[in-house]
Amino acid sequence: MPARQITSVNPATEQVLARFDPHGPAQIETALARATAAAAQWRSTPVEDRAQHLQRAAALLRADRDRLAALITEEMGKPIAEAEAEVEKSAWCCEYYASEGPALLASQPVETTAARSHIAYDPLGLVLAVMPWNFPLWQVFRFAPPALLAGNGAVLKHASNVPRCALAIADIWDRAGCPTGLFTTLLAGPDAVPGLIADDRVHALTLTGSTEVGAKVAALAAQHLKPQVLELGGSDPFIVLADADVPAAAAAAVTARMLNSGQSCISAKRFIVEDAVADEFTEAFAAGVAALAVGDPFDRGTQVGPLARASIRADLVDQVARSVSAGARVVTGGTVPDGPGFYFQPAVLDQVTPAMAVAAEETFGPVAAVVRAKDSAEAVDLANATEFGLGAALWTTDLDRADRIVPRLDVGAVFVNGIVASDPRLPFGGVKRSGYGRELGAFGLRQFTNVKSVWVGPARDGQAHPLSE
């Protein structure tokens, strides 16, 4: 039986944009051989020269912004202004690592008994990236610039519903002058991933996706003793304490939940609000959500586009229905509009309890759950009462109080009086079932390196090994 084609579908119209035959074993073998040769050449390229390629990639992204943004919007439905911002952020990441990365990769002297000793950061080789569709450029550029600057090669297995974006990304690196095949896009389904992980030419793995898929991929990688970075699901709390600036928090909450039509691991999903301000917050929040313009993602007035797939919408409908049956109250939205496209009217649910579907499960779309807490202590307990641990927002005007609460939140990032977001300058990742390892910042740059200790004798005190193992 021939392999199933990889199909690009416009989620706003449900029309097929393109079909591709998946790469077969021979094509994958050719790509891996070419990538291996390119990586061997690249690792000996001075880091300053690698940085110049990142600068060229940034320039190409900006020059090609309109076309790339249109690809994103066509393939996964992101409103066009957000798609343009995604291209810009990808360029920024390239520039950040081109500027700051060489110093972060420089050998670090360490005082020991040796005549000299240092820590070196050597590349690992080929990194396999299994990436999702929701930020089809940014998710890849979050990993690629640091991995490439560190001297590695990259093999991308992108989500099957964004194949044109995947091919465009490889084209950027080719046009930036990288060795042919250093960044390779494979058009392949999930069935190709186990073989890629097992291949000796692949040295490490990064995956962004669901917790369930992450667990399976982690088990495969562990069998072959290959390092991994896993950025998985999230159900981020957005905590509003009684002393918060409630109008500001409610306005920020709309963006925190509805950006990218709610299709983000780090979207705020559970809005945990102290009772004293819960009515005020919920009213303002729901009014902001109800005012959002839902429609054609190419219309610059649109704030919420279609969901990427029909199955995502079906899951949301089911989660909302189960939560309402359990006692939640729909304040606004929650309906499926008539007509083509995978649209869903953004919803706010109040009187949500931790056991309800919209709080206990990850909701990957424009649905917000308001959970009421009697005080700040209960708010923190509710925030931590989840299997996820990606990010958290905390709203309070008492920053000393915030400093006491931040260490108690079991997440990889806390944003006080702000919206959780990724930033090339800061490490990004989660704890618990949201994954492990870090992208971005210095930690992300060194994640796919061999942290090598170098001891050069003779020992200054005449003893090469003052302590034996």
For each residue, the residues with C-beta under 8 A, 3 or more apart:
1:
2:
3: 21 22 24 189
4: 22 189
5: 19 20 21 22
6: 19 20 21 22 160 163 187 188 189
7: 16 18 19 20 160 161
8: 16 17 18 19 20 74 75 161 162 163 164
9: 14 15 16 17 75 161
10: 13 14 15 16 17 74 75 77
11: 14 76 77 305 306 307 308 309 341 342
12: 77 296 297 298 305 306 340 341 342
13: 10 340 341
14: 9 10 11 340 341 342
15: 9 10
16: 7 8 9 10 19
17: 8 9 10 74 75 164
18: 7 8 163 164
19: 5 6 7 8 16
20: 5 6 7 8 163 187
21: 3 5 6 187
22: 3 4 5 6 187 188 189 192
23: 27 28 31 186 187 188 192
24: 3 27 28
25: 28 29
26: 29 30
27: 23 24 30 31 186
28: 23 24 25 31 32 186 188 192 195 196
29: 25 26 32 33
30: 26 27 33 34
31: 23 27 28 34 35 155 181 184 186
32: 28 29 35 36 126 155 184 196 199 201 202
33: 29 30 36 37 201
34: 30 31 37 38 180 181 184
35: 31 32 38 39 126 153 154 155 181 182 184 201
36: 32 33 39 40 125 126 153 201
37: 33 34 40 41 179 181
38: 34 35 41 42 153 178 179 180 181 182
39: 35 36 42 43 123 125 126 151 152 153 182
40: 36 37 43 44
41: 37 38 44 45 179
42: 38 39 45 50 123 148 151 152 153 178 179 182
43: 39 40 122 123 151 152
44: 40 41
45: 41 42 49 50 151
46: 49 50
47: 50 51 101 102 105 149 151
48: 51 52 102
49: 45 46 52 53
50: 42 45 46 47 53 54 148 149 151
51: 47 48 54 55 97 98 99 101 102 149
52: 48 49 55 56 98
53: 49 50 56 57 148 173 176 177 178
54: 50 51 57 58 94 95 97 98 101 145 148 149 176
55: 51 52 58 59 94 95 98
56: 52 53 59 60 175 176 177
57: 53 54 60 61 91 94 145 172 173 176
58: 54 55 61 62 91 92 94 95 98
59: 55 56 62 63 91
60: 56 57 63 64 172 175 176
61: 57 58 64 65 68 87 88 90 91 94 137 172
62: 58 59 65 87 88 91
63: 59 60
64: 60 61 67 68 87 172
65: 61 62 68 69 84 87 88
66: 69 70 84
67: 64 70 71 168
68: 61 64 65 71 72 83 87 137 165 168
69: 65 66 72 73 80 83 84 86 87
70: 66 67 73 74 80 83 298
71: 67 68 74 75 136 164 165 168
72: 68 69 75 76 78 83 86 87 136 137 162 165
73: 69 70 76 77 78 79 80 83 297 298 305
74: 8 10 17 70 71 164
75: 8 9 10 17 71 72 133 136 161 162 163 164 165
76: 11 72 73 133 134 136 161 162 308
77: 10 11 12 73 261 297 305 306 307 308 341 342
78: 72 73 82 83 86 260 261 297 305
79: 73 82 83 261 297 302 303 304 305
80: 69 70 73 83 84 297 298 299 300 302
81: 84 85 300
82: 78 79 85 86 259 260
83: 68 69 70 72 73 78 79 80 86 87 297
84: 65 66 69 80 81 87 88
85: 81 82 88 89
86: 69 72 78 82 83 89 90 135 137 138
87: 61 62 64 65 68 69 72 83 84 90 91 137
88: 61 62 65 84 85 91 92
89: 85 86 92 93 138 141
90: 61 86 87 93 94 137 138 140 141
91: 57 58 59 61 62 87 88 94 95
92: 58 88 89 95 96 424
93: 89 90 96 97 138 141 142 145 424 440
94: 54 55 57 58 61 90 91 97 98 141 145
95: 54 55 58 91 92 98 99
96: 92 93 99 100 101 145 424 425
97: 51 54 93 94 100 101 145 146 149 424 445
98: 51 52 54 55 58 94 95 101 145 149
99: 51 95 96
100: 96 97 103 104 425
101: 47 51 54 96 97 98 104 105 145 146 149 150 445
102: 47 48 51 105 106 149
103: 100 106
104: 100 101 442 445 446
105: 47 101 102 121 149 150 445 446 449
106: 102 103
107: 118 119 120 121 454
108: 118 119
109: 116 117 118
110: 117 118 119 453
111: 117
112: 117 455
113: 459 460 461 463 464 466
114: 117 455 456 457 459 460
115: 456 457 458 459 460
116: 109 456
117: 109 110 111 112 114 453 454 455 456
118: 107 108 109 110 454
119: 107 108 110 451 452 453 454
120: 107 451 452 454
121: 105 107 150 446 449 450 451 452
122: 43 151 449 450 452
123: 39 42 43 150 151 152 448 449 450
124: 127 152 203 204 227 448 449 450
125: 36 39 152 153 201 202 203 204
126: 32 35 36 39 152 153 154 155 201 202 203 204
127: 124 143 147 152 153 154 155 202 203 204 205 206 448
128: 155 157 193 196 197 202 204 205 206
129: 140 143 144 147 154 155 156 157 205 206 207
130: 157 193 205 206 207 208 209 217
131: 136 139 140 143 156 157 158 159 207 208
132: 135 139 159 208 209
133: 75 76 136 158 159 161 162 308
134: 76 139 260 263 264 265 308
135: 86 132 138 139 260 264
136: 71 72 75 76 131 133 139 140 158 159 162 165 166
137: 61 68 72 86 87 90 140 141 165 169
138: 86 89 90 93 135 141 142 422
139: 131 132 134 135 136 142 143 208
140: 90 129 131 136 137 143 144 156 158 166 169
141: 89 90 93 94 137 138 144 145 169
142: 93 138 139 422 428 439 440 444
143: 127 129 131 139 140 146 147 154 206 229 439 444
144: 129 140 141 147 148 154 169 173 183
145: 54 57 93 94 96 97 98 101 141 148 149
146: 97 101 143 149 150 439 440 444 445 447 448
147: 127 129 143 144 150 152 154 206 448
148: 42 50 53 54 144 145 151 152 153 154 173 178 182 183
149: 47 50 51 54 97 98 101 102 105 145 146 445
150: 101 105 121 123 146 147 445 446 448 449
151: 39 42 43 45 47 50 122 123 148 449
152: 39 42 43 123 124 125 126 127 147 148 203 204 448
153: 35 36 38 39 42 125 126 127 148 181 182 183 184
154: 35 126 127 129 143 144 147 148 182 183 184
155: 31 32 35 126 127 128 129 184 186 196 202
156: 129 131 140 166 169 170 183 184 185 186
157: 128 129 130 131 186 188 192 193 196
158: 131 133 136 140 162 163 165 166 169 185
159: 131 132 133 136 162
160: 6 7 163 189 190
161: 7 8 9 75 76 133 308 309
162: 8 72 75 76 133 136 158 159 165 166
163: 6 8 18 20 75 158 160 166 167 187
164: 8 17 18 71 74 75 167 168
165: 68 71 72 75 136 137 158 162 168 169
166: 136 140 156 158 162 163 169 170 185 187
167: 163 164 170 171 185 187
168: 67 68 71 164 165 171 172
169: 137 140 141 144 156 158 165 166 172 173 183 185
170: 156 166 167 173 174 183 184 185
171: 167 168 174 175
172: 57 60 61 64 168 169 175 176
173: 53 57 144 148 169 170 176 178 182 183
174: 170 171 178 180 183
175: 56 60 171 172
176: 53 54 56 57 60 172 173
177: 53 56
178: 38 42 53 148 173 174 182 183
179: 37 38 41 42 182
180: 34 38 174
181: 31 34 35 37 38 153 184
182: 35 38 39 42 148 153 154 173 178 179
183: 144 148 153 154 156 169 170 173 174 178
184: 31 32 34 35 153 154 155 156 170 181
185: 156 158 166 167 169 170
186: 23 27 28 31 155 156 157 192 196
187: 6 20 21 22 23 163 166 167
188: 6 22 23 28 157 191 192 193
189: 3 4 6 22 160 192
190: 160 193 213
191: 188 194
192: 22 23 28 157 186 188 189 195 196
193: 128 130 157 188 190 196 197 217 220
194: 191 197 198 220
195: 28 192 198 199
196: 28 32 128 155 157 186 192 193 199 202
197: 128 193 194 202 205 217 220 221 224 226
198: 194 195 220 223 224
199: 32 195 196 202
200:
201: 32 33 35 36 125 126
202: 32 125 126 127 128 155 196 197 199 205 226
203: 124 125 126 127 152 226 227
204: 124 125 126 127 128 152 226 227 228 448
205: 127 128 129 130 197 202 217 221 226 227 228 229
206: 127 128 129 130 143 147 228 229 230 231 437 439 448
207: 129 130 131 213 214 217 228 229 230 231 232
208: 130 131 132 139 230 231 232 265
209: 130 132 213 214 217 232
210: 213 214 232 233 362
211: 214 215 232 233 362 387 388 433 434 435
212: 215 216
213: 190 207 209 210 216 217
214: 207 209 210 211 217 218 230 232 435
215: 211 212 218 219
216: 212 213 219 220
217: 130 193 197 205 207 209 213 214 220 221 228 230
218: 214 215 221 222 228 230
219: 215 216 222 223
220: 193 194 197 198 216 217 223 224
221: 197 205 217 218 224 226 227 228
222: 218 219 225 226
223: 198 219 220
224: 197 198 220 221
225: 222
226: 197 202 203 204 205 221 222
227: 124 203 204 205 221 437 447 448
228: 204 205 206 207 217 218 221 436 437
229: 143 205 206 207 429 435 436 437 438 439 447 448
230: 206 207 208 214 217 218 435 436 437
231: 206 207 208 265 390 428 429 430 434 435 437 439
232: 207 208 209 210 211 214 265 390 430 433 434 435
233: 210 211 265 362 388 390 433 434
234: 265 266 267 269 362 388 390 391 430 434
235: 269 270 359 361 362 363 386 388
236: 266 267 268 269 270 388 390 391 392 393 411 420
237: 268 269 270 271 272 382 383 386 392 393 409
238: 249 253 256 257 268 269 270 271 272 392 393 395
239: 272 273 379 380 383 392 393 394 395
240: 244 246 249 253 271 272 273 274 277 281 395
241: 244 274 376 379 394 395 396 398 401
242: 274 276 277 376
243: 396 397 398 401
244: 240 241 248 249 277 395 396 397 417
245: 248 249 395 397 417
246: 240 249 250 277 280 281 284
247: 250 251 284
248: 244 245 251 252 395 417
249: 238 240 244 245 246 252 253 281 395
250: 246 247 253 254 281 284 285 288
251: 247 248 254 255 284 288
252: 248 249 255 256 393 395 418 419
253: 238 240 249 250 256 257 268 271 281 285 288 368
254: 250 251 257 258 285 288 289 292
255: 251 252 258 259 419
256: 238 252 253 259 267 268 393 419 420
257: 238 253 254 262 267 268 269 271 289 366 368
258: 254 255 261 262 267 289 292 303 304 346 366
259: 82 255 256 262 264 267
260: 78 82 134 135 263 264 267
261: 77 78 79 258 304 305 306 307 365 366
262: 257 258 259 267 304 346 363 364 365 366 367
263: 134 260 267 307 308 312 364 365
264: 134 135 259 260 267
265: 134 208 231 232 233 234 362 390 434
266: 234 236 390 391 413 420 421 422
267: 234 236 256 257 258 259 260 262 263 264
268: 236 237 238 253 256 257 271 368 393 419 420
269: 234 235 236 237 238 257 358 362 363 367 368 369
270: 235 236 237 238 352 359 369 371 382 383 386
271: 237 238 240 253 257 268 281 285 368 369 370 371
272: 237 238 239 240 371 372 373 379 382 383
273: 239 240 277 278 281 282 370 371 372 373 379
274: 240 241 242 277 278 372 373 374 375 376 379
275: 278 372 373 374
276: 242
277: 240 242 244 246 273 274 280 281
278: 273 274 275 281 282 370 372
279: 282 283
280: 246 277 283 284
281: 240 246 249 250 253 271 273 277 278 284 285 370
282: 273 278 279 285 286 331 348 350 370
283: 279 280 286 287
284: 246 247 250 251 280 281 287 288
285: 250 253 254 271 281 282 288 289 348 368 370
286: 282 283 289 290 331 332 348
287: 283 284 290 291
288: 250 251 253 254 284 285 291 292
289: 254 257 258 285 286 292 332 333 346 347 348 366 368
290: 286 287 332 333 346
291: 287 288
292: 254 258 288 289 303 304 346
293: 301 302 303 304
294: 302 303 304 305 337 343 345 346
295: 299 301 302 304 305
296: 12 299 302 305
297: 12 73 77 78 79 80 83 302 305 306
298: 12 70 73 80 302
299: 80 295 296 302
300: 80 81
301: 293 295
302: 79 80 293 294 295 296 297 298 299 305
303: 79 258 292 293 294
304: 79 258 261 262 292 293 294 295 346 366
305: 11 12 73 77 78 79 261 294 295 296 297 302 343
306: 11 12 77 261 297 341 342 343
307: 11 77 261 263 310 312 313 316 342 343 344 365
308: 11 76 77 133 134 161 263 312 342
309: 11 161 312 313 342
310: 307 313 314 342
311: 314 315
312: 263 307 308 309 315 316 342 364 365
313: 307 309 310 316 317 336 342 343 344 365
314: 310 311 317 318
315: 311 312 318 319 364 365
316: 307 312 313 319 320 344 363 364 365 366 367
317: 313 314 320 321 336 344
318: 314 315 321 322 357
319: 315 316 322 323 357 358 361 363 367
320: 316 317 323 324 330 334 347 349 357 358 367
321: 317 318 324 325
322: 318 319 325 326 356 357
323: 319 320 326 328 349 352 356 357 358 359 369
324: 320 321 327 328 329 330 349
325: 321 322
326: 322 323 353 355 356 357
327: 324 351 353 356
328: 323 324 349 350 351 352 353 356 358 369
329: 324 349 350 351
330: 320 324 333 334 347 348 349
331: 282 286 347 348 349 350 370
332: 286 289 290 346 347 348
333: 289 290 330 345 346 347 348 366
334: 320 330 345 347 349 367
335: 344 345
336: 313 317 343 344 345
337: 294 343 344 345
338:
339: 343
340: 12 13 14
341: 11 12 13 14 77 306
342: 11 12 14 77 306 307 308 309 310 312 313
343: 294 305 306 307 313 336 337 339
344: 307 313 316 317 335 336 337 347 365 366
345: 294 333 334 335 336 337 366
346: 258 262 289 290 292 294 304 332 333 366 367 368
347: 289 320 330 331 332 333 334 344 366 367 368
348: 282 285 286 289 330 331 332 333 368 370
349: 320 323 324 328 329 330 331 334 352 358 367 368 369 370
350: 282 328 329 331 370
351: 327 328 329 370 372
352: 270 323 328 349 356 358 359 369 370 371
353: 326 327 328 356 359 371
354: 359 360 371 382 385
355: 326 359 360
356: 322 323 326 327 328 352 353 359 360 369
357: 318 319 320 322 323 326 360 361
358: 269 319 320 323 328 349 352 361 363 367 369
359: 235 270 323 352 353 354 355 356 369 371
360: 354 355 356 357 386
361: 235 319 357 358
362: 210 211 233 234 235 265 269 388
363: 235 262 269 316 319 358 367 369
364: 262 263 312 315 316
365: 261 262 263 307 312 313 315 316 344
366: 257 258 261 262 289 304 316 333 344 345 346 347
367: 262 269 316 319 320 334 346 347 349 358 363
368: 253 257 268 269 271 285 289 346 347 348 349
369: 269 270 271 323 328 349 352 356 358 359 363
370: 271 273 278 281 282 285 331 348 349 350 351 352
371: 270 271 272 273 352 353 354 359 382
372: 272 273 274 275 278 351
373: 272 273 274 275 376 378 379 382
374: 274 275 378
375: 274 378 379
376: 241 242 274 373 379 380 401 405
377: 380 381
378: 373 374 375 381 382
379: 239 241 272 273 274 373 375 376 382 383
380: 239 376 377 383 384 405 408 409
381: 377 378 384 385
382: 237 270 272 354 371 373 378 379 385
383: 237 239 270 272 379 380 386 392 409
384: 380 381 408 409 410
385: 354 381 382
386: 235 237 270 360 383 389 432
387: 211 432 433
388: 211 233 234 235 236 362 430 432 433 434
389: 386 410 411 412 430 431 432 433 434
390: 231 232 233 234 236 265 266 411 412 413 420 429 430 434 435
391: 234 236 266 411 412 413 414 415 420 430
392: 236 237 238 239 383 409 411 413 414 415 420
393: 236 237 238 239 252 256 268 414 415 416 418 419 420
394: 239 241 402 405 406 409 414 415 416 417
395: 238 239 240 241 244 245 248 249 252 416 417
396: 241 243 244 399 401 402 405 416 417
397: 243 244 245
398: 241 243 401 402
399: 396 402 403 416
400: 403 404
401: 241 243 376 396 398 404 405
402: 394 396 398 399 405 406 416
403: 399 400 406
404: 400 401 407 408
405: 376 380 394 396 401 402 408 409
406: 394 402 403 409 414 416
407: 404
408: 380 384 404 405
409: 237 380 383 384 392 394 405 406 414
410: 384 389 431 432
411: 236 389 390 391 392 414 430 431 434
412: 389 390 391 427 428 429 430 431 434 438
413: 266 390 391 392 420 426 428
414: 391 392 393 394 406 409 411
415: 391 392 393 394 418 419 420 421
416: 393 394 395 396 399 402 406
417: 244 245 248 394 395 396
418: 252 393 415 421
419: 252 255 256 268 393 415
420: 236 256 266 268 390 391 392 393 413 415
421: 266 415 418
422: 138 142 266 426 428 439 440
423: 426 428 440
424: 92 93 96 97 440 441
425: 96 100 440 441
426: 413 422 423 440 441
427: 412 438 439 440 441 442 443 444
428: 142 231 412 413 422 423 438 439 440 441 444
429: 229 231 390 412 434 435 436 437 438 439
430: 231 232 234 388 389 390 391 411 412 434 435 436
431: 389 410 411 412 434 436
432: 386 387 388 389 410
433: 211 232 233 387 388 389
434: 211 231 232 233 234 265 388 389 390 411 412 429 430 431
435: 211 214 229 230 231 232 390 429 430
436: 228 229 230 429 430 431
437: 206 227 228 229 230 231 429 447
438: 229 412 427 428 429 441 443 444 447
439: 142 143 146 206 229 231 422 427 428 429 444 447
440: 93 142 146 422 423 424 425 426 427 428 443 444
441: 424 425 426 427 428 438 444 445
442: 104 427 445 446
443: 427 438 440 446 447
444: 142 143 146 427 428 438 439 440 441 447
445: 97 101 104 105 146 149 150 441 442 449
446: 104 105 121 150 442 443 449 451
447: 146 227 229 437 438 439 443 444
448: 123 124 127 146 147 150 152 204 206 227 229
449: 105 121 122 123 124 150 151 445 446
450: 121 122 123 124
451: 119 120 121 446
452: 119 120 121 122
453: 110 117 119
454: 107 117 118 119 120
455: 112 114 117
456: 114 115 116 117
457: 114 115 464
458: 115 462 464
459: 113 114 115 462 463 464 466
460: 113 114 115
461: 113 466
462: 458 459
463: 113 459 466
464: 113 457 458 459
465: 468
466: 113 459 461 463
467:
468: 465
469:
